[in-house]
Each structure stands twice: as C-alpha cells, then as structure tokens.
Amino acid sequence: MNSLRTLMQSYPIITSAIIFPFVFVLTYSMLALFIDIFLPIIISIWITGIVYNMLVQRPGSGVKNNIYWTTRHYK
C-alpha cells in the first residue's frame, strides 16, 4: 500500500487523470438522480400545499395563505 501511495504522490497528474472518470460518473449519476426524481417530488409537495391552502381557505377568514402547510399543525 505504501508503494502505491508513493507512486501516486510521485505522479499526481496521472493519478488524478485515472481517478477523474470514476468520480465523474458517480457525480453525474447522483445529479441525474436528484434532477429526475427528487426535485420533481419536492416541487410537487410544495405545489400541493399551495393548492390545498387555496381550496381550504375560507373567503374573508383573514387567515393568510400558509405555504408551509406541513408545519402549521405542529405550532
């Protein structure tokens, strides 16, 4: 293991060039997962709260539209 570490310290550019594709694929897949799955879920939950408050709010009740509808019950 020490010989590998010494070799890596001797040639940092070559070692970085070897490591880069693996890190790039990992980063790209995680970002694609976030953009394709988690971001639409987060936006959908946020819009659901807005639509729910618009439908449930009584006219003239004087209650402001709470966009953080999930925390309203815990106060």
N, C-alpha and C positions, 0 to 999 in steps of 0.2 A: 504494500500500500504506500509506503514511503517513497518507493521508486516512481510510482505513478504520480504522486504529489510533486516530486522533484521535476519530473518531466513536464507536468502541467505548469509549474512555475517557470520553467525554462522557456516554454513556448506559449505565452498567454494568448496570442492572436489565433494561433492554430487551434488551441483548446477551446477558445470562445467560438470559433467557426464550427467546431464539431458539436458543441452544446446548443448553439442557437437554433437549429431546426427542431429539436425536440421541445425546447421551451416555446418556440413559435407555434407549433402545433397544439400544445397544451393551452396556451393563451388564447389562440384563435377558437378552439373548441369551447372553452369556458365562456368567451364573449358571445359566441354564436348561441350557446345555450341560454345565456342571460337575455339576449335580444329576442330570441324566438319563443321563449317560454315564460320567463319570469317577468319581463317588462309588460307584456300584454295582460298577465294576471294582475299585476299591481295597478295598472291603469283601469282595468275592468272593475276592480274592487272600489277604486276611487270614484269612478263614474256611477257605479251602483249606489253608493252613498249619496251622491248629489241627486240622482233621480228619485231615490227613496224619500229624501227630505222634501223634494219639490212636490211629491204626491201626498205625503202625510201632513204637511204643514197646513194648518187651517188659515183661511184668509182673515186678516185683521187680528190675529192672535198676538202679534207683536214679538214673536219669537224669531230671532234671526236664523237664517239658514246655516246650520252647523255642518260644515263639510267633513268634519272629523266625527262622523256619526257613530263609529265604533267605540269612541271614548265617552260618549255622552252618558252612558248608563253606569259608568264607573266613578263619576264625580260625587 
